[in-house]
Amino acid sequence: MTTSSPLSSGPYYRELRKERGLLILAFVFISINYSSLIVQQYELASIGIQLIIWLVCAIGGHLLLNRYLPDRDTMLFPLVMFLGGWSVLVIERLTPIFADRQIVWLALAVLALLGTAIFHQPLYWLRQYRYTLFFGGLALLVATIILGRNPSGFGPELWLEIPLIFDTVYFQPSELLKLILVAFLASYLGEQYPIMRRLSEGRAALFPMRILGPILLMWGLCIIMLIWQRDLGTAALFFIVFLTLLYIASTRLEIMLGGGLLLLMAGVLAYILIDLVQLRIDIWLNPWPDADGRAYQIVQSLMAFGAGGIFGQGIGQGSPGYIPVVHSDFVLAAIAEEWGLLGVIAIVIIIAIIVVKAAHIGLKNQTRPFLTLFAIGISLLIGIQSLLIMMGILKLLPLTGVTLPFISYGGSSLLISFVMIGFLLRLSSRHV
């Protein structure tokens, strides 16, 4: 008589089969669209290498996660692999010179995801060495202010240049700081959970400054540095995530109301003092008088959405190249033009599933406050950042300059986004 392993029968097998099926669907979508590019005489060798690397990452990741983390959430990995593959595909269509870099970053991102998911040490380090990591991230921000570069040669200098033997790599420290700050807040608020509980039950009239003081100091230093280097989108993201996490930990409505008032006051002050903010708000309110000048980017984005219709014009058939920096901040506009409203809805649904999954993973660990707040913080980071850029390119909000997670061109953003998913995979397992 033989006994079957839990991976070959029962709920484990059904879950792993679901992950395998989703990865197959992702491969079919990506390979069909690559085939369309080949027909349009895009470089065959480059496309073949990209597809092979994606396939190796998908199969290797699936097998390793099955081996070391079989009871994980099985939807997260195929969903981010689908988005990552679509990202390389879109960049190959828009700016082929950057596509090979993006696939290398995707491979590194998958390795980082597997490292954070399989090993328990990264989660322990985030909690145990929160101050060291925080001040290390802050030091990188200071270094960016002094030594910062912009790979495009113009605009805010938010990257550190790292020369390697084979190439020069640009890394954006604010992307790393997003994860560090959420871990810091989750760790600190988790330790103060008994006091936070009394606050939520209304047994404490005021928020104790011994709790609020340190986190306000840390958050304030981040905001000052980001505004100093004119990374206003990331500063706004930090502010909103900080307020929401603080509200979740205390359930005190006055925190959100006071924070909203502060955000409004900061926006008015920034509009008066910072030219970039004034420009973005003016363009948001009425881009049409300057459609050929300062508002050219957002106007072309809106036209791309209109041209795509419901089903899109087909990959390689639209003209998204008219949008400046389309492969980065405005990649969703390119998807809207060539994959249509259906493509945009698919992106929105997938990101929404990831956000909801992250929140559910956090709520599943309610007996361990740090894990709960950390998973919910990741959910907020991905969700709010996605909303800010999506609504920005649709002119529903002023442009913030943040990237669309998993899809926009950029190694730093892709790497940190996959690391966050690695942590979620770890937290979704019983073996946290």
C-alpha positions as CSV (number, residue, x, y, z in Angstrom):
1,M,0.0,0.0,0.0
2,T,1.4,3.4,-1.0
3,T,0.7,6.8,0.6
4,S,0.4,9.9,-1.5
5,S,2.2,13.1,-0.6
6,P,0.1,16.2,0.2
7,L,1.4,17.7,-3.0
8,S,0.0,15.0,-5.2
9,S,-3.5,14.9,-3.9
10,G,-6.2,16.8,-2.0
11,P,-6.4,20.7,-1.7
12,Y,-2.6,21.2,-2.2
13,Y,-2.7,19.5,-5.6
14,R,-5.8,21.5,-6.7
15,E,-4.1,24.7,-5.7
16,L,-0.8,23.9,-7.4
17,R,-2.7,22.8,-10.5
18,K,-4.5,26.2,-10.5
19,E,-1.1,28.0,-10.3
20,R,0.2,25.9,-13.2
21,G,-2.9,26.6,-15.2
22,L,-2.6,30.4,-14.7
23,L,1.1,30.3,-15.7
24,I,0.1,28.4,-18.9
25,L,-2.5,31.0,-19.7
26,A,0.0,33.8,-19.1
27,F,2.5,32.1,-21.4
28,V,-0.1,31.7,-24.2
29,F,-1.0,35.4,-24.0
30,I,2.6,36.5,-24.1
31,S,3.7,34.1,-26.8
32,I,0.8,35.0,-29.1
33,N,1.6,38.7,-28.8
34,Y,5.3,38.1,-29.3
35,S,4.3,36.2,-32.5
36,S,2.5,39.2,-33.7
37,L,5.6,41.3,-33.2
38,I,7.7,38.8,-35.1
39,V,5.2,39.0,-38.0
40,Q,5.8,42.8,-38.0
41,Q,9.6,42.1,-38.3
42,Y,10.7,42.9,-34.8
43,E,14.0,41.3,-33.9
44,L,13.5,37.5,-33.7
45,A,16.6,36.7,-31.6
46,S,15.8,39.3,-28.9
47,I,12.2,38.2,-28.6
48,G,13.2,34.6,-28.4
49,I,15.6,35.2,-25.6
50,Q,13.0,37.3,-23.7
51,L,10.4,34.5,-24.0
52,I,12.9,31.8,-22.9
53,I,14.0,33.8,-19.9
54,W,10.4,34.4,-18.9
55,L,9.6,30.7,-19.3
56,V,12.6,29.7,-17.2
57,C,11.6,32.1,-14.4
58,A,8.0,30.9,-14.5
59,I,8.8,27.2,-14.4
60,G,11.7,27.6,-12.0
61,G,9.7,29.8,-9.6
62,H,6.8,27.4,-9.7
63,L,8.9,24.3,-8.9
64,L,10.9,26.0,-6.2
65,L,7.8,27.4,-4.5
66,N,6.2,24.0,-4.7
67,R,9.2,22.4,-3.0
68,Y,9.8,24.9,-0.2
69,L,6.4,26.7,0.3
70,P,3.7,24.3,-0.9
71,D,0.9,25.9,1.3
72,R,1.3,29.4,-0.1
73,D,-1.3,31.5,-1.9
74,T,-1.1,30.1,-5.4
75,M,-2.5,33.1,-7.3
76,L,0.1,35.7,-6.5
77,F,3.1,34.3,-8.4
78,P,1.3,33.7,-11.7
79,L,-0.4,37.1,-11.6
80,V,2.8,39.0,-11.1
81,M,4.6,36.8,-13.7
82,F,1.8,37.7,-16.2
83,L,2.2,41.4,-15.5
84,G,6.0,41.2,-15.6
85,G,5.8,39.4,-19.0
86,W,3.3,41.9,-20.3
87,S,5.7,44.7,-19.2
88,V,8.6,43.3,-21.2
89,L,6.3,42.7,-24.2
90,V,5.0,46.3,-24.1
91,I,8.5,47.7,-23.7
92,E,9.7,45.6,-26.6
93,R,6.9,47.1,-28.7
94,L,7.6,50.7,-27.6
95,T,11.3,51.0,-27.0
96,P,13.1,47.8,-27.9
97,I,16.4,49.1,-26.6
98,F,15.1,48.9,-23.1
99,A,13.3,45.5,-23.3
100,D,16.5,43.4,-22.9
101,R,17.3,45.4,-19.7
102,Q,13.7,44.9,-18.4
103,I,13.9,41.1,-18.9
104,V,17.2,41.0,-16.9
105,W,15.5,43.0,-14.2
106,L,12.6,40.6,-14.3
107,A,14.9,37.6,-13.8
108,L,16.6,39.3,-10.8
109,A,13.2,40.3,-9.4
110,V,12.0,36.6,-9.6
111,L,15.2,35.5,-7.8
112,A,14.6,38.2,-5.1
113,L,10.9,37.0,-4.8
114,L,12.0,33.5,-4.3
115,G,14.6,34.5,-1.7
116,T,12.1,36.5,0.4
117,A,9.5,33.8,0.1
118,I,11.5,30.7,0.8
119,F,13.8,31.9,3.6
120,H,12.5,33.3,6.8
121,Q,15.5,35.6,7.5
122,P,14.5,38.6,5.3
123,L,11.2,39.0,7.3
124,Y,13.2,38.7,10.6
125,W,15.7,41.3,9.4
126,L,13.0,43.8,8.5
127,R,11.6,43.6,12.0
128,Q,14.8,43.2,14.0
129,Y,17.0,45.8,12.3
130,R,14.3,48.4,11.5
131,Y,16.3,51.4,12.7
132,T,19.4,50.3,10.9
133,L,17.6,49.7,7.6
134,F,15.6,52.9,8.0
135,F,18.7,55.1,8.5
136,G,20.5,53.2,5.7
137,G,17.7,54.0,3.3
138,L,17.7,57.6,4.5
139,A,21.5,57.7,3.8
140,L,20.8,56.5,0.3
141,L,18.3,59.3,-0.2
142,V,21.0,61.8,1.0
143,A,23.4,60.3,-1.4
144,T,20.9,60.7,-4.2
145,I,20.5,64.4,-3.4
146,I,24.3,64.8,-3.7
147,L,25.2,62.3,-6.5
148,G,21.8,61.7,-8.1
149,R,21.5,61.1,-11.9
150,N,18.7,60.8,-14.3
151,P,19.2,58.1,-17.0
152,S,17.2,60.2,-19.5
153,G,19.5,63.2,-19.0
154,F,16.7,65.6,-17.9
155,G,14.2,65.8,-15.1
156,P,14.5,65.0,-11.4
157,E,17.8,63.3,-10.5
158,L,16.4,60.4,-8.4
159,W,18.7,57.6,-9.3
160,L,22.2,56.5,-8.1
161,E,24.6,55.4,-10.8
162,I,26.3,52.1,-10.2
163,P,29.0,51.3,-12.7
164,L,29.5,47.6,-13.5
165,I,31.9,45.8,-15.7
166,F,29.3,45.1,-18.5
167,D,27.0,48.1,-18.1
168,T,25.9,51.0,-15.9
169,V,23.0,50.3,-13.6
170,Y,20.7,53.0,-12.2
171,F,18.9,52.4,-8.9
172,Q,16.2,54.5,-7.3
173,P,16.6,54.5,-3.5
174,S,13.1,55.8,-2.8
175,E,11.7,52.5,-4.1
176,L,13.6,50.6,-1.4
177,L,12.6,53.1,1.2
178,K,8.9,52.4,0.5
179,L,9.3,48.8,1.7
180,I,11.6,49.8,4.6
181,L,9.2,52.5,5.9
182,V,6.2,50.2,5.8
183,A,8.1,47.5,7.7
184,F,9.3,50.1,10.2
185,L,5.7,51.4,10.8
186,A,4.3,47.8,11.0
187,S,7.0,46.8,13.5
188,Y,6.8,49.8,15.7
189,L,3.0,49.9,15.8
190,G,2.9,46.2,16.3
191,E,5.0,46.5,19.4
192,Q,2.6,49.2,20.7
193,Y,-0.4,47.1,20.0
194,P,-1.8,47.1,23.6
195,I,-1.8,50.9,23.7
196,M,-3.2,51.1,20.2
197,R,-6.0,48.7,21.3
198,R,-6.9,51.0,24.2
199,L,-7.0,53.9,21.7
200,S,-9.3,51.9,19.4
201,E,-11.7,51.2,22.3
202,G,-11.8,54.8,23.3
203,R,-10.1,54.4,26.6
204,A,-7.4,56.9,25.8
205,A,-8.5,60.4,24.8
206,L,-5.3,61.5,23.2
207,F,-2.7,59.8,21.0
208,P,0.3,59.3,23.4
209,M,3.3,61.3,22.1
210,R,5.7,58.5,23.1
211,I,4.1,56.5,20.3
212,L,3.4,59.2,17.8
213,G,6.7,61.1,18.3
214,P,9.2,58.5,16.9
215,I,7.1,57.5,13.9
216,L,6.3,61.2,13.1
217,L,10.1,61.9,13.3
218,M,10.9,59.0,10.9
219,W,8.1,59.8,8.5
220,G,9.0,63.6,8.6
221,L,12.6,62.9,7.7
222,C,11.5,60.8,4.7
223,I,9.1,63.5,3.5
224,I,11.7,66.3,3.8
225,M,14.2,64.3,1.9
226,L,11.8,63.4,-0.9
227,I,10.5,67.0,-1.3
228,W,14.1,68.2,-1.3
229,Q,14.9,66.0,-4.3
230,R,11.5,66.8,-5.8
231,D,10.2,63.3,-5.8
232,L,6.7,64.6,-5.0
233,G,4.8,61.5,-6.1
234,T,6.6,59.2,-3.7
235,A,6.2,61.8,-0.9
236,A,2.4,61.8,-1.4
237,L,2.4,58.0,-1.5
238,F,4.3,57.9,1.8
239,F,1.9,60.4,3.4
240,I,-1.2,58.5,2.4
241,V,0.1,55.0,3.4
242,F,1.4,56.4,6.7
243,L,-2.0,57.9,7.6
244,T,-3.9,54.8,6.6
245,L,-1.7,52.4,8.6
246,L,-1.9,54.7,11.6
247,Y,-5.7,54.7,11.3
248,I,-5.9,50.9,10.9
249,A,-3.8,50.4,14.0
250,S,-5.8,52.9,16.1
251,T,-9.2,53.1,14.3
252,R,-9.3,56.8,15.4
253,L,-11.2,58.7,12.7
254,E,-9.6,62.0,13.7
255,I,-6.3,60.8,12.4
256,M,-7.7,60.5,8.9
257,L,-9.5,63.8,9.1
258,G,-6.5,65.6,10.5
259,G,-4.3,64.0,7.9
260,G,-6.6,64.9,5.1
261,L,-6.6,68.5,6.3
262,L,-2.7,68.5,6.4
263,L,-2.6,67.0,2.9
264,L,-4.8,69.8,1.6
265,M,-2.8,72.5,3.3
266,A,0.5,70.9,2.0
267,G,-1.0,70.8,-1.5
268,V,-1.9,74.5,-1.4
269,L,1.6,75.4,0.0
270,A,3.3,73.3,-2.6
271,Y,1.2,74.9,-5.4
272,I,2.4,78.4,-4.2
273,L,6.1,77.5,-3.7
274,I,7.0,74.7,-6.1
275,D,6.8,75.3,-9.9
276,L,6.5,71.6,-10.7
277,V,3.4,71.2,-8.6
278,Q,1.8,74.4,-10.0
279,L,2.5,73.1,-13.6
280,R,0.9,69.7,-12.9
281,I,-2.2,71.1,-11.2
282,D,-2.7,73.7,-14.0
283,I,-2.4,70.9,-16.6
284,W,-4.8,68.8,-14.6
285,L,-7.4,71.5,-14.4
286,N,-7.3,72.5,-18.1
287,P,-4.7,70.9,-20.4
288,W,-6.2,72.0,-23.7
289,P,-4.9,75.6,-24.1
290,D,-1.4,74.2,-24.0
291,A,-2.0,70.9,-25.7
292,D,1.1,71.3,-28.0
293,G,3.3,72.5,-25.1
294,R,3.5,71.7,-21.4
295,A,0.3,69.6,-21.5
296,Y,1.4,67.6,-24.6
297,Q,2.0,64.4,-22.6
298,I,-1.4,64.2,-20.9
299,V,-3.3,65.2,-24.0
300,Q,-1.6,62.5,-26.1
301,S,-2.4,60.0,-23.3
302,L,-6.1,60.9,-23.4
303,M,-6.1,60.6,-27.2
304,A,-4.5,57.1,-26.9
305,F,-7.3,56.0,-24.6
306,G,-9.9,57.3,-27.1
307,A,-8.2,55.7,-30.1
308,G,-8.1,52.3,-28.4
309,G,-11.8,51.9,-28.0
310,I,-13.0,48.7,-26.4
311,F,-10.9,46.1,-28.2
312,G,-7.8,48.2,-29.1
313,Q,-6.0,48.6,-32.4
314,G,-3.8,45.5,-31.9
315,I,-0.2,45.3,-30.8
316,G,2.1,47.3,-33.1
317,Q,-0.9,49.0,-34.8
318,G,-1.3,52.1,-32.7
319,S,0.8,55.2,-32.3
320,P,1.6,55.3,-28.5
321,G,5.1,56.5,-29.3
322,Y,3.7,60.1,-29.6
323,I,3.4,60.1,-25.8
324,P,6.7,61.2,-24.2
325,V,8.2,58.6,-21.8
326,V,5.4,56.3,-22.7
327,H,7.3,53.2,-21.5
328,S,7.5,54.5,-17.9
329,D,4.8,56.7,-16.4
330,F,2.3,56.3,-19.3
331,V,2.6,52.6,-20.1
332,L,-1.1,52.1,-19.4
333,A,-2.0,54.6,-22.1
334,A,0.0,52.4,-24.6
335,I,-1.9,49.3,-23.4
336,A,-5.2,51.2,-23.7
337,E,-4.5,52.1,-27.4
338,E,-3.3,48.7,-28.5
339,W,-5.3,46.3,-26.2
340,G,-8.2,48.7,-25.6
341,L,-10.5,49.0,-22.7
342,L,-10.5,45.2,-22.2
343,G,-6.7,45.3,-21.7
344,V,-7.0,48.2,-19.1
345,I,-9.8,46.3,-17.3
346,A,-7.6,43.2,-17.2
347,I,-4.7,45.2,-15.6
348,V,-7.1,46.8,-13.1
349,I,-8.6,43.5,-12.1
350,I,-5.3,41.8,-11.6
351,I,-3.9,44.6,-9.5
352,A,-7.1,44.6,-7.5
353,I,-6.8,40.9,-6.9
354,I,-3.2,41.3,-5.6
355,V,-4.3,44.2,-3.3
356,V,-7.2,42.2,-1.9
357,K,-5.1,39.1,-1.5
358,A,-2.5,41.1,0.4
359,A,-5.1,42.5,2.8
360,H,-6.6,39.0,3.3
361,I,-3.2,37.6,4.2
362,G,-2.8,40.4,6.7
363,L,-6.2,39.8,8.3
364,K,-5.3,36.0,8.5
365,N,-2.4,36.9,10.8
366,Q,-4.4,39.0,13.3
367,T,-2.8,37.3,16.3
368,R,0.6,38.8,15.2
369,P,0.2,42.5,14.8
370,F,3.5,43.1,12.9
371,L,2.5,40.6,10.2
372,T,-1.0,42.0,9.9
373,L,0.2,45.6,9.5
374,F,3.1,44.6,7.2
375,A,0.8,42.7,4.8
376,I,-1.8,45.5,4.8
377,G,1.0,48.1,4.3
378,I,2.1,46.2,1.2
379,S,-1.5,46.1,0.0
380,L,-1.8,49.9,0.5
381,L,1.5,50.6,-1.3
382,I,0.5,48.6,-4.4
383,G,-3.1,49.8,-4.4
384,I,-2.5,53.5,-3.7
385,Q,0.5,53.8,-6.1
386,S,-1.6,52.1,-8.9
387,L,-4.5,54.4,-8.3
388,L,-2.3,57.5,-8.3
389,I,-0.8,56.8,-11.7
390,M,-3.9,55.4,-13.3
391,M,-6.0,58.3,-12.3
392,G,-3.2,60.7,-13.2
393,I,-2.9,59.6,-16.8
394,L,-6.7,59.7,-17.1
395,K,-6.7,63.3,-15.8
396,L,-8.8,62.3,-12.7
397,L,-6.0,63.5,-10.4
398,P,-2.8,65.6,-11.0
399,L,0.1,63.6,-12.3
400,T,2.4,62.3,-9.5
401,G,5.2,60.7,-11.5
402,V,5.0,57.3,-9.7
403,T,5.3,54.1,-11.8
404,L,2.6,51.5,-12.4
405,P,3.7,48.5,-10.3
406,F,4.9,45.4,-12.2
407,I,4.4,47.0,-15.6
408,S,6.2,50.3,-16.0
409,Y,9.8,50.3,-17.2
410,G,12.3,50.5,-14.3
411,G,14.4,47.9,-12.6
412,S,14.1,49.4,-9.1
413,S,10.3,49.5,-9.1
414,L,10.1,46.0,-10.6
415,L,12.6,44.5,-8.1
416,I,10.9,46.0,-5.0
417,S,7.4,45.1,-6.2
418,F,8.4,41.4,-6.6
419,V,10.2,41.5,-3.2
420,M,6.9,42.6,-1.7
421,I,5.1,39.7,-3.4
422,G,7.8,37.4,-2.0
423,F,7.0,38.6,1.5
424,L,3.3,38.1,0.9
425,L,3.9,34.5,-0.3
426,R,5.8,33.9,2.9
427,L,3.1,35.4,5.1
428,S,0.4,33.4,3.3
429,S,2.1,30.1,4.4
430,R,1.6,28.5,7.8
431,H,5.4,28.4,8.1
432,V,5.9,32.2,8.6
